[in-house]
Amino acid sequence: MALSLAMMALIEPGDEVLYPDPGFPIYPSFTRGLGAKGDSIRPVREKQVSAGLERNCLKITPKTSVLIFNSPNNPTGTVFDERALRGLADLSQKHDLWLLSDEIYARILFGGKYLSPWALPGMAERTVIIDGFSKSFAMTGWRLGYGVAPNM
Ligand SMILES: Cc1ncc(COP(=O)(O)O)c(C=O)c1O
């Protein structure tokens, strides 16, 4: 519900939305349901970052309004490092995009410390974090989720 509400708030019919592929299937289906056009991006790690960002950059048009990001990722389990996050932050600032950061798996880490793109300079005002209790606390049936968004 938090994800749907955030998408309804940020996406207008005719907008273009970028989301990870592979990724949670709700991103493309809800994008279509809102009358927007979706395309996939592949946030990349370490050495591939520059090439990957360039490729993603090519998909951004003046109609692109939202970039959906999910780390740790479902289904790959990839936890994106700080360099990849900085690349996404640069893209969203350069093209004035909202970053919808689905962080529902942020507490399921087998090492290291979780870093949200929200924490990077200039990102708190353009990031909406989606999180919930179903994964971290095995409380799926409670349907408890939440969003963290800037006060506009
Ligand atoms: C990436 C991602 N985001 C959000 C959700 C939604 O979680 P829930 O509806 O259990 O709160 C899921 C559930 O599978 C997911 O994989």
The ligand as an ORCA input file, in Angstrom:
! r2SCAN-3c Opt
* xyz 0 1
  C      10.883     -5.547     -3.369
  C       9.588     -5.657     -2.626
  N       8.958     -4.533     -2.256
  C       7.804     -4.573     -1.602
  C       7.206     -5.771     -1.286
  C       5.894     -5.743     -0.569
  O       5.955     -6.358      0.656
  P       4.670     -6.578      1.578
  O       3.478     -6.405      0.722
  O       4.822     -7.955      2.107
  O       4.751     -5.550      2.651
  C       7.803     -6.965     -1.659
  C       7.175     -8.266     -1.369
  O       7.534     -9.293     -1.887
  C       9.039     -6.914     -2.349
  O       9.679     -8.021     -2.722
*
